[in-house]
Amino acid sequence: MCIGVWTLDHPDYALILCTNRDEYLDRPTQDAHFHSFQSDQHPLNASSVSDDILSGRDVKAGGSWFGLNRAGRVALLTNITEPPNSFTSSRGYLVSSFLLSDSSSPLEDEVGKIVLPEAKFAGFNLLLLAPAPPSSSTIPIETGTPEGCGHELEPRRREVIVSSREQKLSYGAILVTNHGADGRLEARPLTSAERACGCMSNGIDGQGGNEWPKVKRASSSFEEVIKSLPADSSSANEPELVEKLFGILTWRSPDPITERAQLRNTVQVTPIPIILKSAQPPTSSGYEHYYGTRLSTVLLIRRDGSVLFIERDIWRLGKDDKPEKLNHREGRREGEVEQRVFEFKLDWN
């Protein structure tokens, strides 16, 4: 039951995004780091061989749920809540394929480039962002009469080329979904409202997912944070913004969450035991696995391409394979957190 909330409309930021990853605590995962997804495993996009991608990695399936590359592409994946099923294609592959691609095609054409024709997936929602193409433009400027001339001349006009380096970063954005297991892939641009304040979780697009309590709570809280930002959001204000965004991701329902169907009611998931049936379980009860919020991430991308990416640990398995909240462990100083911080500049134009 992941969730992501974002805006693409802030005057100082091309993207403000915060997201929770909810997953089984025993699923093998690598923390966020720069890497290349071992490009030879992605034949459609084998040109990228350097470590230009920043994301965590799903060790079991090989893909990811959220990340960006140095060119400015961003992908966020959530699974659609549905009965368990098995498919040969991993949904995390969609994220890795998009981030590996160096295509300059419009976003609407990307789906056919990152998905193999025979691929079939369990239900998913996928937010894809790519920098809008930069363009050079000219500005007419009038020059006055040259000094020292004994007679007046007509003002002269000249054109100054404004390079793409002086332009501000903005994003194109689409939502890709199959509306459920083995469904037909569809892509649509974000609405103006979704660009101003968008939220994506585990519901089906256009079928009430935006009415889930967790989505409504996160969206309203995010909107309040964005409206509270000062007119000039300097980097000095970023620590406060970051903490407010992480605060959105901590909200928990006052009612206990005891089963998977109730996960739509809370933004942060306190781990609950879920019984998974294997093909040949040793007992009729199958295996018990804890499911909860493993990670929270904040991503800020300024209009000049400056990036701040912070990934925070929330829950993991501790002693005796019991859930442990990482930032509230015994001996931890108040306010101390376990996190990974990355700051860099995009090569977007």
N, C-alpha and C positions, 0 to 999 in steps of 0.2 A: 504494500500500500504506500507507494512513494508519492511525493508531491513536489511540484515546482511552481514558483511564482516569479513573475518578471515584469519589467517595463522596458520599452524601447523608445520612449518618448521624452525622457528627461533631457533638459538642455545641455547638461554637462556630461552625461553618461549615455553612451550608445546602448549599453545593456546594464541593468541591475537585476540580478537573479539570485534566488536562494532556494535550496532544495534539500529534502530528506531522502535518504535511501533506506527503505525498510526491506529487510531480507532475513533469511534464516541465519542465525548467528554462527552456525558451523559451516556455512558455505565458504570455500576457500576464496580469498580476495586479496589483491594487492592494493596498498595505499596509493593515492595519487602520486604520480611521478612522470617525468618526461620519458617517452619511449616511442617506438615505431610500430607496435602491434606485429612485429616480425612480418614485414610486407609480403614475403613470399607466400604467406597463407591467404593472401587476398589478391588473386590473379587479376581481378578487374582493376585494381589500383596499385600496381606493383612499382610505380615510379617513385614513391616516397620511401626512402631508405634511412633518412636521418631521424634523430629523436626529436621530432617536431610536435608531438602530441602530448598533451597534459591530461591525464585521466587516471582514475583507478582502473583495475582490471579484474574481471571475473575469471579466476583461474580455471574453474570447472569448464566454462563454455568458451573462454578465450576473448570475449568481446568486452563491452563496457556499458554503463548505464548513463554516463554523463562525462563530457569532456570538451576540449577545444584544441585547435592547432594554432601554430604561430601565424598562419595566414588569417586567423580571425574566425574560422568556422567553429560553430558551437552546435552540439547535439545533446538532447535530453530525452531519455526513454523511460516510459512507465508501462507496466504490464496491465492489461485489462483483467479485472476480477472475473474469473470464470472457473468452472470445474477443471481440475488438473487433466492434462493430456500430454502426449509425447509428439514432438515434431523433430525432424532431422535438422532444421535450420534454427540457429540461435538468434534471438532478437537482438542480442548485444552485437551481433555482426553488422547490423544496420548502422550503429553508431561508429564502429571502427571503419567501415567502408566509406562513410561520408567524410570522416576526419582524414582518411588517407587520400581521398580523391583530390587531385589538383585541377579538376575540371573548371572551366570558366562559363559553363552553360548556366542558363537561368535556373533558379531553384526548382521551378515546376518540372524541369526535365531531369532532375537528379535521381528521382526514384528509379527510373529505368536503368540508370547507370550504376547504382549501388546494390541492386537486387538481382541475383541470378534468376533466370526465367523459371526454373523449376522449383524455386524456394517456396516453402510453406511455413508459416509462423503461427505460434499461439498469439492470442490477442495482444495488441500493443497500441500505444500512442507515442508519436515521435515528433518532437519539436526540432526543426532544422533552421539554423541561422547562418547567413553568409553576408559578408560586407557588400553593400551596394557598390557597383562598379564606380571607381573614381573617374572624373572627367575634367579635362582642362577647359577653362573658360577665359574670356577676355573682358576687361573692364575699360571703357573709354575714359580717358583723362584729358582735361583741357589744360594747356600750358599757356601762361600769360605772355605779354609782350616782353621780349628780351631786354634786359637792362642795358642802358647806354645808347639805345636807338633814338634817333631824333624824330622819328615818326612812328605812328601807331601801326601795328600789324594786326591782322585778324588773329584771334586766339587759335592756336594750333591744337589739333586733337591727336592723341596717340593711344595705342592700345597696350595694356599691360596684361601679360598672360599670368593667370593665377594657376599655379601648379597644383597637382593632386596632393602634394605634401602639405599644402596650406588648407586643404579642405577638411571637413569634419567627418569622422566615421559615422556611418549609419548602417542599419541592418535590414536586409530582406529576410522574411520569415514565412515558413509554411508549417502546417501540421499534417503529418502523414499518419494514417491509421488503417487498420483492416477491420475495424468494428467488431472484432472477435476472432476466435480461432479459425484459421484457414480461410479467412474472408478476403475479398478483393481489396487490393491496396488502393487507397484514394488519398489525394493530396489537395489541400486548399490553403490559400493565403490567410493569414490572421486578419480578423476584423480590426477596425480602428480601436474599438473598445479593448480587444485582446492585446493590441500593441501598447495601449496606455496602462493596462493592468491585466495581465493574463495569468491563468492558473490551470495546471494540468495535473490530474491524478489518475486514478485507476478506473474511472467510469468510461462509458462509451460516448464518443463525440456526438452531440445532438440528441442524446437520449437521457438527459437528466443528471449527468455526472457533475455539472456545475452547481447542482443543488445539494450536493453532499455537505454535511455539516463541516467537515474539515476544509473543504474548498471555500465555502462561504466565510469561515472564520479566517483562514489564511489570506484570502483576497482582501477582506475589509481591513485587517491589520496592516497588510502591505500597503494598501492605499493610504492609510493614515501616516505611515512612515514616510512615504514619498512626498506627501503634501507638507510634511513638517520640515523637509530639507530647506536650508537657506537658499536664497536666490543664487548665490555664488558658492557652489559646493566645492571648496578647496580641499586639497588632500589632507589638511589639518583636521577636517571634520570626518574623515573616513573611519577612524576607529569607532566613533559613536554610531555611525551608520551601520557598520559591520555588526556591532553588538545588538542593535535594534533588529536587524535582519535575522540574526541567530535567535533572538528572542521570539520572533514569529514562529520559528520552527520548533519551539519547546512546548507549545500549548498542548495540554492533555485534557481530554474529556473528564468532567467531574464524575461521570458514571464509569464504573469498572468495565474494562474491555476483557471479555472472557472467551470470545470466539471470533473467527475470521470475518464473519459478516458484519461485525461491529467496528471494524477498523476504519470504516469511512467516517466515523464519528470523532476521530482524534487526529491531530497533526503529528505529534510525536507518539510513537507506539512503545509503551512499556512491554517488554517481552512477555509473550504468552506461549504456553506449550501447544504445539499442533501435532497431531498424529499423522504421519505420512505412511501410506501403504506402499510397500515395495512389491516387486513382481513375486517374490517368494519370501515373505516375512517369516522370521523365526517363530513368531507367535501371532495369534489372531489380532492382537492390538497394534501390530506394526511397530514403527519407530516414532519416538517423541522427539521433536525438534523445537527449539525456542525461536520465535519469530518476533522481530522488533526493529526499532530504528537503530541502524548501525552507524550511520554517518550523517552529518549535516554539512552543507557546503554553501559558501557565499562567493559569487563571482561578480566583480565590478569591472567594466570596461569603459574607460573614458573616451570622449570624442576624439582625442589625439592618439588613441590606440594603446594607452597605458592600461595594464591588466593587474588586478589584485585577485588572487584565487586562494581561498582558505578552506581547507577540509578539516572538520573536527570529528573526533571519535565520540560516540555517544554510549552505545552498549556493545559488549562482547562477552564471550564465554570466559568465566574465571575459574576458580577452584571447583573441582568436582563437576565441571561442565555446567555450572549454574551462571545465569546472567549477572553481569557486573557492570554498573554504570561507571564509566572510566573517569569522569571528572568529579566524582564524589567518593573516591576510594579512600580508605584509611591512610592517613599520613599525607594526603595531598593538601597543599596550602590553599586557602580560600581564594577563588578566582583563577587558580591555575588550571590550564586546560591542556589536553593532548591534541595537537593539531599540526598541520603542514601548511606552510605559507609560501606562495610563489608570487613574485612581482617581476614583470618583464614588459617589453613593448612589442606589439604586433607588427609584423611585416605585411601590412594589408594593402599597400598601394604601390 
